[in-house]
Amino acid sequence: MSDRKPTTPAAARERRVVWLAVAALGVSCVMTQLALMRELLGAFGGNELVLGLVLGNWLLLMGIGAWLGRTSDKLQNPRAVLAVAQILLALLPLAQVFLLRALRNVLFVRGAEVGVSETFISVLLLLLPYCLVAGYALTLACSLLARAEGAGGIGQVYVADSIGSIGGGVLFSFVLVRFLDHAGILVCPAVLNLLAAGAMSFRAGDKLLSALAGALAGAAVAAAILIDLDAVSTAWQYPGQRIVARANSPYGKLLVTESDGQFDFIENGLPLTSTRDDQHVEEAVHYAMAQRPEARQVLLVGGGISGTAKELLKYNVRRVDYVELDPQILEFGRKYLPESLADRRIHVINTDGRLFVKQTGERYDVVIVDVPEPATAQLNRFFTVEFLAEVKRVLAPDGVVSFSLGHYENYVSPELARMLTSACRSLQQSFPNALVIPGGKVFFLGSDGPLYAGIAKKIEEQGVKTKMMNRHYLDAMMSLDRMADLQNALAQPAALNQDFNPALYFYHLRHWMSQFKTGFGAIHVLLLACLCVYLVRLRGTAFVLFASGFAATTLEIVLLLAFQVLCGSVYHQLGIIVTVFMTGLATGAWLANRGGNPRSNGMLECREEPGRAPTPSLHHSITPTTPSLHHSITPIAKHLSLLAFAIAAYAILLALLLPLLNRLGDTAASLLFIKAAIALLTLILAVLVGMQFPLANRLEFDGTVAGASRLYTADFVGAFLGAMLASALLIPLIGVTRVCLLTAALSLAGGAVALPAKPAPPPSAA
């Protein structure tokens, strides 16, 4: 069989139609994944573990779907089957969003958090139909192009899928999310896939299926125009509540609900703030301001729209700099809570709080960090040793920093104790004086100057009027037994919380999980057993792709974490990093495809069996010719091995480079250099990973699509383990450096497996 590209007009049209189908599939996968991640975070709680479960299940199920497609080259009419798959991929995402919003409060107690086991099973069942069909469609597309172009056609599927993913990610992140809700966004890939399905079914000669695809595309557009799909389904999700505003910001799905005059702001399922929450507003302000009542300049990171910024004005402050990342929160805040930000002394700054602290030249008497719990790696950045050191730089002499964590209700569990101890130890790395107060939440104050526990007296001396923070309340909160209980808890051992070793984030996940009964059910045991059997049976080139998938996901997570730490969570630039990664994958695959000789690119040479007429189908009989076998396979195996070794070296280099980048200065030039360096590192990683699949496919290609199915499955399973383990376990538990070294070790093993065996010496003549 030749790998030469067809030159006939019919073959060229065939290739274009399959390319369109695969690119549409790539667009659909990325947009659906991003939309469903936001929806699932909103339904099951916006922490990193839920995010890991979503991404992990997605990749695992895609891998199973790719495995199911291993016999797709035996289909009688594969074009029609691919068209049906694309129709399903167009309709399923919208159905998933509606089902999730409608059934969440039916299957689980409304308003209650859902445990880890229930979340895992729910996510698995919700994603299962779409991911199985998408994985199968990828392998089926490989079969179609391989029929005409051999192993090179399978590599082209990888390129087309990557290009579609790039387009989908860019459209979602930079365009659609600003103007459309999730239902409206998902209509776009639905129409694209339906049009591709129509073209594919027309090529298959099925005019009825082609007409159905066109009719469904028209119906989807009409429904999006005539019906507010998002409003209808969101009302199902929040029954009995008046939704006054909803929007997709670049940072998540934002909702504002109203009940008896109280407004609640909810983003990705996490309550950001509520009006009438006098306890939190007053505690966030007065514990810190009572230490320095003469403060003139105050920095407030987050929380301003709830009334915290306004509460600060009860003191004789000259200026409050309120930093808020999400512009949509500010827009809704000004619309529904205009009095919170109306005073001219409140200066609103729309940027990442950590980036602002890193770059500002101002000096503040008090810095109040009023952000949600460190449930994600992004939020954890505001509780690390490095961030607190940056805060100290912007504080005036003897200035005070304040933040809160956890909830104390007269009992400190072991998990909560580790959280509090880690936070306190991290604070004490920069501030010799620390005061921990058991309020509604546990508040941490740090300063180089004196700190006072007699807060009620300080407030009274200033004549500040409060609703809850009176002497009786404070005496109850700071009673001797509560203070002693808290001090005993802070004596527990715990690790420092650092940028590249986010221990507090890990402790928070453990504390969250401790609130549920977690155990292994039958489905968990079955999945774990199947995974173990699969990993034990991994061999050869499939193991190389498994290691590659693990490295790609794990190191990309490391790079995204590094970008957030070093440059702040600037959404557009994070989107650029992800886009650079996808571009690198496509570039690497294109380079590997282009580098192969059309007739000797690693495929076995073929000859027809005697008595059988040659045929261009995949069932073409393949018999390896002995003289060319070693010569055709060995160079590609060496290249695949070298790429695996290069990824291992890259992982080691990354472990050394990131701490060095973290030591650079805070100037605009150094920040620009860091951004360029991370973008370049991302591109290099993606090119190395992208080159592996086409090369591995040439080694595995035997005239059927089974090899591509094995490789796609191995790649997805490796990426699944990387997604599940890296962000939710490995990075917070052992740190970025050790994660990079672990990834390097796995890549080295893959490189060793890929090394071609030395050919046996020819037998000597008798």
NUBA-809161 format. One record per residue (C-alpha): residue number from 1; residue in one letter; x, y, z. Coordinates in steps of 0.25 Angstrom, whole numbers, plus 2048, in hexadecimal, padded with zeros to 3 digits. Example, Ala and Ser with C-alpha at 12.3 -4.5 7.8 and 13.67 -1.06 7.14 Angstrom:
BEGIN
1|A|831|7EE|81F
2|S|837|7FC|81D
This chain:
BEGIN
1|M|800|800|800
2|S|805|80E|7FD
3|D|804|81A|806
4|R|804|823|7FA
5|K|7FA|82E|7FA
6|P|7EE|82C|7F0
7|T|7EE|836|7E5
8|T|7E1|833|7DF
9|P|7D6|83E|7E1
10|A|7CD|834|7E8
11|A|7D8|830|7F2
12|A|7DB|83E|7F4
13|R|7CC|841|7F7
14|E|7CC|835|800
15|R|7D8|83A|808
16|R|7D2|848|80A
17|V|7C5|843|80F
18|V|7CC|83A|819
19|W|7D4|846|81D
20|L|7C8|84E|81F
21|A|7C1|843|827
22|V|7CE|842|831
23|A|7D0|851|832
24|A|7C1|852|836
25|L|7C3|847|840
26|G|7CF|84E|846
27|V|7C7|85B|847
28|S|7BB|854|84E
29|C|7C4|84C|858
30|V|7CB|859|85D
31|M|7BF|861|85E
32|T|7B6|856|864
33|Q|7C1|853|86E
34|L|7C3|862|872
35|A|7B4|864|873
36|L|7B1|857|87B
37|M|7BD|85A|884
38|R|7B6|867|888
39|E|7A9|860|88A
40|L|7AE|855|892
41|L|7B6|85E|89B
42|G|7A9|866|89D
43|A|7A1|859|8A0
44|F|7AB|852|8A9
45|G|7B4|85D|8B0
46|G|7BF|865|8A9
47|N|7CC|85E|8AF
48|E|7D7|858|8A8
49|L|7D4|84A|8AB
50|V|7C6|84B|8A4
51|L|7CE|851|898
52|G|7D8|846|898
53|L|7CC|83C|898
54|V|7C6|842|88C
55|L|7D2|843|884
56|G|7D7|835|888
57|N|7CA|82F|885
58|W|7C9|836|878
59|L|7D7|831|874
60|L|7D4|823|879
61|L|7C7|821|871
62|M|7CD|827|865
63|G|7D8|81C|866
64|I|7CD|812|867
65|G|7C6|817|85B
66|A|7D3|817|853
67|W|7D5|808|857
68|L|7C7|805|853
69|G|7CA|80A|845
70|R|7D5|800|843
71|T|7CC|7F8|839
72|S|7C6|803|832
73|D|7CE|800|825
74|K|7C4|7F4|823
75|L|7B8|7FD|822
76|Q|7B0|7FC|815
77|N|7AD|80B|814
78|P|7B7|813|81D
79|R|7B3|820|818
80|A|7A5|81F|81C
81|V|7A9|81A|82A
82|L|7B2|826|82C
83|A|7A6|82F|827
84|V|79D|829|832
85|A|7A8|82A|83C
86|Q|7A9|839|839
87|I|79A|83B|83A
88|L|79B|835|848
89|L|7A7|83E|84C
90|A|79F|84A|847
91|L|793|847|850
92|L|799|840|85C
93|P|79F|84C|862
94|L|793|855|863
95|A|78B|849|869
96|Q|796|847|873
97|V|795|855|878
98|F|786|854|879
99|L|786|847|880
100|L|791|84C|88A
101|R|789|858|88E
102|A|77C|851|88E
103|L|780|845|896
104|R|78B|84A|8A0
105|N|780|84E|8AB
106|V|778|842|8A8
107|L|783|838|8AA
108|F|78A|83F|8B6
109|V|785|848|8C1
110|R|783|856|8BC
111|G|78E|860|8C2
112|A|796|854|8C8
113|E|7A4|851|8C3
114|V|7A6|844|8BC
115|G|7B1|83A|8C0
116|V|7BC|835|8B8
117|S|7B7|827|8B5
118|E|7A9|82D|8B0
119|T|7B0|838|8A8
120|F|7B9|82E|8A1
121|I|7AE|825|89D
122|S|7A5|830|899
123|V|7B0|836|890
124|L|7B3|828|88A
125|L|7A5|826|886
126|L|7A3|834|881
127|L|7AF|834|878
128|L|7AE|825|874
129|P|7A6|826|867
130|Y|7AD|832|861
131|C|7BB|82E|864
132|L|7B9|820|85F
133|V|7B3|825|852
134|A|7BE|82F|851
135|G|7C9|825|853
136|Y|7C3|81B|84A
137|A|7C1|826|83F
138|L|7D0|829|840
139|T|7D4|81B|83D
140|L|7CA|81A|832
141|A|7D0|826|82B
142|C|7DD|820|82C
143|S|7D7|814|825
144|L|7D2|81C|81A
145|L|7DF|824|817
146|A|7E7|817|818
147|R|7DF|810|80D
148|A|7E4|81A|803
149|E|7F1|81F|809
150|G|7F7|814|813
151|A|7FE|818|820
152|G|800|826|81B
153|G|7F1|828|81B
154|I|7EF|825|82A
155|G|7FA|82F|82D
156|Q|7F1|839|825
157|V|7E6|836|82E
158|Y|7EE|83A|83A
159|V|7F2|847|833
160|A|7E3|84A|82F
161|D|7DE|848|83D
162|S|7E9|851|843
163|I|7E6|85C|83A
164|G|7D7|85B|83D
165|S|7DA|85B|84C
166|I|7E2|868|84A
167|G|7D7|86E|843
168|G|7CD|86A|84D
169|G|7D5|86E|859
170|V|7D8|87C|853
171|L|7C9|87E|84F
172|F|7C4|87A|85D
173|S|7CE|882|865
174|F|7D0|88F|85D
175|V|7C2|890|856
176|L|7B6|888|859
177|V|7B7|888|868
178|R|7B6|897|868
179|F|7A9|898|861
180|L|7A2|88A|862
181|D|79E|881|86E
182|H|7A1|873|86E
183|A|795|86E|866
184|G|798|878|85C
185|I|7A6|875|85B
186|L|7A3|866|859
187|V|79A|869|84D
188|C|7A6|86E|845
189|P|7AE|860|845
190|A|7A1|859|844
191|V|79E|861|837
192|L|7AC|85E|832
193|N|7AB|84F|834
194|L|79E|84E|82E
195|L|7A3|855|821
196|A|7AF|84C|821
197|A|7A5|840|824
198|G|79D|844|818
199|A|7A9|845|80F
200|M|7AE|837|814
201|S|7A1|831|812
202|F|7A0|837|804
203|R|7AD|831|800
204|A|7A8|823|805
205|G|79C|825|7FC
206|D|792|825|807
207|K|789|831|803
208|L|77F|82F|80E
209|L|78A|830|819
210|S|78F|83C|813
211|A|782|843|813
212|L|780|83F|821
213|A|78D|846|825
214|G|789|852|81E
215|A|77B|853|824
216|L|781|851|832
217|A|78B|85C|82F
218|G|780|866|82B
219|A|778|862|838
220|A|784|864|841
221|V|786|872|83B
222|A|777|875|83C
223|A|776|870|84B
224|A|782|879|84F
225|I|77C|885|849
226|L|76D|883|84D
227|I|76F|87D|85B
228|D|778|881|867
229|L|77D|873|869
230|D|786|877|874
231|A|77B|87F|87C
232|V|772|873|87B
233|S|77C|869|880
234|T|782|872|88B
235|A|774|874|891
236|W|774|864|892
237|Q|781|865|899
238|Y|77D|86F|8A4
239|P|76E|86D|8A7
240|G|768|877|8B0
241|Q|773|881|8AE
242|R|772|88E|8A6
243|I|77E|88F|89D
244|V|780|89D|89A
245|A|78C|89C|892
246|R|795|891|88B
247|A|7A1|892|882
248|N|7AD|88A|87D
249|S|7B9|892|881
250|P|7C7|88E|87C
251|Y|7C9|888|88A
252|G|7BC|880|88C
253|K|7AD|87F|88C
254|L|7A8|88B|895
255|L|79A|88B|89B
256|V|794|896|8A4
257|T|787|891|8AB
258|E|77E|899|8B4
259|S|776|895|8C0
260|D|76F|89F|8CA
261|G|778|8AA|8C6
262|Q|785|8A2|8C7
263|F|78E|8A0|8BB
264|D|797|894|8B9
265|F|7A2|893|8AF
266|I|7A6|885|8AB
267|E|7B1|882|8A1
268|N|7B4|874|89D
269|G|7AB|86E|8A8
270|L|7B3|876|8B3
271|P|7AC|881|8BB
272|L|7B5|88D|8B9
273|T|7AE|897|8C2
274|S|7A0|89A|8C7
275|T|79A|8A7|8CC
276|R|795|8A8|8DA
277|D|7A0|89F|8DE
278|D|7A4|8A9|8E9
279|Q|7AC|89F|8F1
280|H|7B6|89C|8E6
281|V|7B7|8AA|8E1
282|E|7B9|8B0|8EF
283|E|7C3|8A5|8F3
284|A|7CB|8A7|8E6
285|V|7CC|8B6|8E9
286|H|7CD|8B8|8F8
287|Y|7D7|8AD|8FC
288|A|7E1|8B4|8F3
289|M|7DD|8C2|8F5
290|A|7DC|8C2|904
291|Q|7EB|8BF|904
292|R|7EE|8CC|8FC
293|P|7E2|8D5|8FD
294|E|7EA|8E1|8F8
295|A|7ED|8DA|8EB
296|R|7EB|8E3|8DF
297|Q|7EE|8DA|8D3
298|V|7E7|8CC|8D2
299|L|7E9|8C1|8C8
300|L|7DD|8B8|8C6
301|V|7DE|8AB|8BE
302|G|7D1|8A6|8BA
303|G|7C3|8A7|8C2
304|G|7C1|8B6|8BF
305|I|7B3|8B5|8B9
306|S|7AE|8AE|8C6
307|G|7B0|8BA|8CE
308|T|7BE|8B8|8D3
309|A|7C3|8C4|8CB
310|K|7B8|8CD|8D1
311|E|7BA|8C8|8DF
312|L|7C8|8CC|8DF
313|L|7C4|8DB|8DD
314|K|7BF|8DB|8EB
315|Y|7CD|8DD|8EF
316|N|7D4|8EA|8EB
317|V|7DB|8E4|8DE
318|R|7DF|8ED|8D3
319|R|7DF|8E2|8C8
320|V|7DA|8D4|8C6
321|D|7E0|8CC|8BA
322|Y|7D6|8C1|8B7
323|V|7DC|8B6|8AD
324|E|7D2|8AD|8A6
325|L|7D6|8A3|89B
326|D|7C9|8A1|894
327|P|7C3|8AD|88D
328|Q|7B5|8A6|88D
329|I|7B5|8A6|89C
330|L|7B8|8B5|89C
331|E|7AD|8B7|892
332|F|7A2|8B0|89A
333|G|7A7|8B6|8A7
334|R|7A5|8C4|8A1
335|K|798|8C1|89C
336|Y|792|8BA|8A8
337|L|79A|8BF|8B3
338|P|79E|8CD|8AF
339|E|7A0|8D3|8BD
340|S|7AB|8C9|8BF
341|L|7B4|8D0|8B6
342|A|7AF|8DE|8B5
343|D|7B8|8E5|8BE
344|R|7C3|8ED|8B6
345|R|7CE|8E8|8C0
346|I|7CB|8D9|8BB
347|H|7D4|8D7|8AF
348|V|7D0|8CB|8A7
349|I|7DC|8C3|8A0
350|N|7D8|8B8|896
351|T|7E4|8AF|896
352|D|7E9|8A3|89D
353|G|7EC|8A6|8AC
354|R|7F9|89F|8AC
355|L|7FE|8A5|8A0
356|F|7FA|8B3|8A5
357|V|802|8B0|8B2
358|K|80E|8AC|8AA
359|Q|80E|8B8|8A2
360|T|809|8C4|8AA
361|G|812|8CF|8B0
362|E|807|8D3|8BA
363|R|809|8D1|8C9
364|Y|7FD|8CC|8D2
365|D|7FB|8CD|8E1
366|V|7F1|8C1|8E0
367|V|7EF|8B6|8D5
368|I|7E3|8AE|8D6
369|V|7E2|8A1|8CE
370|D|7D3|89D|8CD
371|V|7D3|892|8C3
372|P|7CC|884|8C3
373|E|7D3|878|8CA
374|P|7DF|872|8C3
375|A|7D6|868|8BB
376|T|7DE|869|8AF
377|A|7ED|86B|8AB
378|Q|7E9|879|8A6
379|L|7E3|87D|8B4
380|N|7EE|877|8BB
381|R|7F8|881|8B6
382|F|7F2|88B|8C0
383|F|7F7|883|8CC
384|T|805|87F|8C8
385|V|812|883|8CF
386|E|816|88A|8C2
387|F|809|893|8C1
388|L|80A|897|8D0
389|A|819|89B|8CD
390|E|814|8A3|8C1
391|V|809|8AA|8CA
392|K|814|8AD|8D5
393|R|81B|8B5|8CA
394|V|80F|8BE|8C7
395|L|80B|8C0|8D6
396|A|810|8CD|8DE
397|P|818|8CB|8EA
398|D|810|8C3|8F4
399|G|805|8C1|8EA
400|V|7FB|8B5|8EC
401|V|7F7|8AA|8E2
402|S|7EA|8A3|8E5
403|F|7E3|896|8DF
404|S|7D9|88C|8E3
405|L|7D8|87D|8E1
406|G|7CF|871|8E6
407|H|7C3|872|8EF
408|Y|7C5|870|8FE
409|E|7B9|86A|906
410|N|7BF|867|913
411|Y|7C6|85B|90E
412|V|7D3|859|905
413|S|7D4|84C|8FD
414|P|7E1|847|8FA
415|E|7DF|84B|8EB
416|L|7DB|859|8EF
417|A|7E7|85A|8F9
418|R|7F1|857|8EE
419|M|7EB|862|8E5
420|L|7EC|86C|8F0
421|T|7FA|868|8F4
422|S|7FF|869|8E6
423|A|7F9|877|8E4
424|C|7FF|87B|8F1
425|R|80D|876|8EF
426|S|80D|87C|8E1
427|L|808|88A|8E7
428|Q|814|889|8F1
429|Q|81E|887|8E6
430|S|81C|896|8E3
431|F|816|89C|8EF
432|P|81C|89A|8FD
433|N|80F|89E|904
434|A|803|896|901
435|L|7F5|896|907
436|V|7EA|88B|904
437|I|7DC|88E|908
438|P|7D1|884|908
439|G|7C5|88C|902
440|G|7BB|886|8F9
441|K|7C7|883|8F0
442|V|7D5|882|8F6
443|F|7DC|88F|8F3
444|F|7EB|891|8F2
445|L|7F2|89E|8F5
446|G|801|8A0|8F2
447|S|80A|8AC|8F5
448|D|818|8B1|8F8
449|G|811|8BA|903
450|P|809|8B6|90F
451|L|7FB|8AF|90E
452|Y|7F0|8B1|918
453|A|7E6|8A6|91C
454|G|7DD|8B1|923
455|I|7D6|8B5|916
456|A|7C9|8B9|91D
457|K|7D0|8C4|925
458|K|7D7|8C9|918
459|I|7CA|8CA|911
460|E|7C3|8D1|91C
461|E|7CF|8DB|91D
462|Q|7CC|8DF|90E
463|G|7BD|8E0|910
464|V|7BB|8D7|905
465|K|7AC|8D2|904
466|T|7AB|8C3|901
467|K|79F|8BA|900
468|M|7A5|8AD|905
469|M|7B4|8B0|909
470|N|7B0|8B5|917
471|R|7B7|8B2|925
472|H|7AD|8A6|927
473|Y|7AF|8A0|91A
474|L|7BF|8A1|91B
475|D|7BF|89C|929
476|A|7B8|88F|924
477|M|7C0|88D|918
478|M|7CD|88F|91F
479|S|7CA|888|92C
480|L|7D6|881|933
481|D|7D1|873|930
482|R|7D0|877|921
483|M|7DD|87D|920
484|A|7E4|872|928
485|D|7DD|868|91E
486|L|7E2|86F|912
487|Q|7F0|870|918
488|N|7F1|861|91A
489|A|7EC|85F|90C
490|L|7F7|868|907
491|A|802|85F|90E
492|Q|7FF|854|904
493|P|80A|851|8F9
494|A|807|856|8EB
495|A|80F|85A|8DF
496|L|811|868|8DA
497|N|808|86D|8CF
498|Q|811|871|8C3
499|D|80E|874|8B5
500|F|814|868|8AF
501|N|811|85F|8BB
502|P|802|863|8BE
503|A|800|85B|8CB
504|L|7F5|864|8D0
505|Y|7ED|861|8C3
506|F|7EF|852|8C6
507|Y|7EB|853|8D5
508|H|7DE|85B|8D0
509|L|7DA|84F|8C7
510|R|7DC|845|8D2
511|H|7D4|84E|8DB
512|W|7C9|84F|8D1
513|M|7C9|840|8CE
514|S|7C9|83D|8DD
515|Q|7BB|842|8DE
516|F|7B5|836|8D5
517|K|7B5|828|8D7
518|T|7BF|823|8CC
519|G|7C1|815|8C8
520|F|7C3|80C|8BC
521|G|7B6|807|8B6
522|A|7B4|7FC|8AB
523|I|7B6|806|8A0
524|H|7C3|80B|8A6
525|V|7C9|7FD|8A8
526|L|7C5|7F9|89A
527|L|7CC|805|894
528|L|7D8|804|89C
529|A|7D9|7F5|899
530|C|7D8|7F8|88A
531|L|7E2|803|88B
532|C|7EC|7FA|892
533|V|7EA|7EF|888
534|Y|7EC|7F9|87D
535|L|7F9|7FF|883
536|V|7FF|7F1|885
537|R|7FD|7ED|877
538|L|802|7FA|871
539|R|80E|7F7|868
540|G|817|7FD|85D
541|T|812|809|855
542|A|805|80A|85D
543|F|80D|80C|86A
544|V|815|817|863
545|L|808|81E|860
546|F|803|81C|86E
547|A|80F|823|874
548|S|80E|82E|86A
549|G|7FF|830|86D
550|F|803|831|87C
551|A|80E|83A|87A
552|A|806|844|871
553|T|7FB|845|87B
554|T|803|846|887
555|L|80E|850|882
556|E|803|858|87C
557|I|7FC|859|889
558|V|80A|85D|88F
559|L|80C|868|885
560|L|7FE|86E|887
561|L|801|86E|896
562|A|80E|875|894
563|F|807|87F|88B
564|Q|7FD|882|896
565|V|807|883|8A0
566|L|812|88B|899
567|C|808|894|890
568|G|7FB|894|897
569|S|7EE|88E|892
570|V|7EC|897|886
571|Y|7E2|88F|87E
572|H|7E5|893|870
573|Q|7F4|88F|872
574|L|7F0|882|878
575|G|7E8|880|86C
576|I|7F4|883|863
577|I|7FC|878|86B
578|V|7F2|86E|868
579|T|7F0|872|85A
580|V|800|871|858
581|F|7FF|863|85E
582|M|7F5|85F|854
583|T|7FC|866|848
584|G|809|85E|84D
585|L|802|851|84C
586|A|7FD|854|83E
587|T|80B|859|83A
588|G|812|84D|83F
589|A|808|843|838
590|W|80A|84B|82B
591|L|819|84A|82C
592|A|818|83B|82F
593|N|80F|839|823
594|R|817|841|81A
595|G|824|83A|81E
596|G|820|82C|819
597|N|823|827|80C
598|P|816|824|804
599|R|81A|816|801
600|S|823|812|80D
601|N|81E|81A|819
602|G|81F|80E|822
603|M|814|806|81C
604|L|817|7F8|819
605|E|819|7F5|80A
606|C|80D|7EE|804
607|R|80B|7E4|7F9
608|E|7FF|7DD|7F4
609|E|7FD|7CE|7F8
610|P|7FD|7C5|7EB
611|G|7F0|7C4|7E5
612|R|7E9|7D0|7EB
613|A|7E7|7DD|7E3
614|P|7EC|7E9|7EA
615|T|7E2|7F2|7F1
616|P|7E3|800|7F6
617|S|7DB|7FD|803
618|L|7E1|7FB|811
619|H|7DE|7ED|810
620|H|7EA|7EC|806
621|S|7F2|7E0|80A
622|I|7FF|7E4|810
623|T|80C|7DC|810
624|P|819|7E2|816
625|T|825|7E0|80D
626|T|830|7DC|815
627|P|83B|7E5|80F
628|S|834|7F2|811
629|L|82E|7EF|81F
630|H|839|7F3|828
631|H|83D|7FF|81F
632|S|82F|805|81E
633|I|82C|804|82D
634|T|839|806|834
635|P|83B|815|831
636|I|82D|819|835
637|A|82E|811|842
638|K|83B|818|845
639|H|835|826|842
640|L|829|822|84B
641|S|833|81E|856
642|L|83A|82B|855
643|L|82E|833|856
644|A|82A|82C|863
645|F|838|82F|868
646|A|837|83D|864
647|I|82A|83E|86C
648|A|831|838|878
649|A|83C|843|877
650|Y|832|84E|875
651|A|82B|84A|882
652|I|838|84A|889
653|L|83B|858|883
654|L|82E|85D|887
655|A|830|859|895
656|L|83D|861|895
657|L|837|86D|88E
658|L|82B|870|895
659|P|831|874|8A2
660|L|83B|87D|89B
661|L|830|884|894
662|N|829|886|8A1
663|R|835|88E|8A6
664|L|835|898|89B
665|G|831|8A6|89E
666|D|823|8AC|89D
667|T|826|8B6|892
668|A|81E|8B7|886
669|A|82A|8B2|87E
670|S|82C|8A5|887
671|L|81D|8A2|886
672|L|81D|8A3|877
673|F|829|89A|877
674|I|822|890|880
675|K|816|890|877
676|A|81E|88D|86B
677|A|826|882|872
678|I|81A|87B|876
679|A|813|87C|868
680|L|820|877|862
681|L|821|86B|86C
682|T|812|868|869
683|L|815|868|85A
684|I|821|85F|85B
685|L|81A|855|864
686|A|80E|854|85B
687|V|817|852|84E
688|L|81E|847|855
689|V|811|840|859
690|G|80A|843|84C
691|M|815|83C|844
692|Q|814|82F|84B
693|F|806|82A|846
694|P|809|82A|837
695|L|816|823|839
696|A|810|819|843
697|N|805|816|839
698|R|80F|813|82E
699|L|815|809|837
700|E|807|803|83B
701|F|800|804|82D
702|D|7FD|7F6|828
703|G|7F3|7F9|81D
704|T|7E8|7FB|827
705|V|7E3|806|831
706|A|7E6|7FD|83D
707|G|7F3|803|83F
708|A|7EE|811|83F
709|S|7E3|80D|849
710|R|7ED|807|852
711|L|7F6|814|852
712|Y|7EA|81E|854
713|T|7E6|815|860
714|A|7F3|815|866
715|D|7F5|824|864
716|F|7E7|827|86A
717|V|7EA|81E|876
718|G|7F7|824|879
719|A|7F1|832|878
720|F|7E6|82D|881
721|L|7EF|829|88C
722|G|7F7|836|88A
723|A|7EB|83E|88C
724|M|7E5|837|898
725|L|7F2|836|89F
726|A|7FA|842|89C
727|S|7F2|84E|8A0
728|A|7EA|847|8AB
729|L|7F4|83E|8B2
730|L|803|83E|8AD
731|I|806|84D|8AC
732|P|800|851|8B9
733|L|806|844|8C0
734|I|814|844|8BB
735|G|816|851|8B4
736|V|818|855|8A5
737|T|827|851|8A5
738|R|824|843|8A9
739|V|819|842|89F
740|C|822|846|894
741|L|82C|83C|898
742|L|821|831|899
743|T|81D|835|88B
744|A|82B|834|886
745|A|82D|826|88C
746|L|820|821|885
747|S|825|828|877
748|L|832|821|879
749|A|82B|814|87B
750|G|823|817|86E
751|G|830|81A|866
752|A|837|80D|86B
753|V|82B|805|866
754|A|82B|80C|859
755|L|839|809|856
756|P|83A|7FF|84A
757|A|840|7F1|84E
758|K|84D|7EE|847
759|P|84B|7E5|83B
760|A|850|7D7|83D
761|P|85D|7D4|835
762|P|85B|7CD|828
763|P|85E|7BE|829
764|S|86C|7BA|824
765|A|86D|7B2|818
766|A|86F|7A3|81A
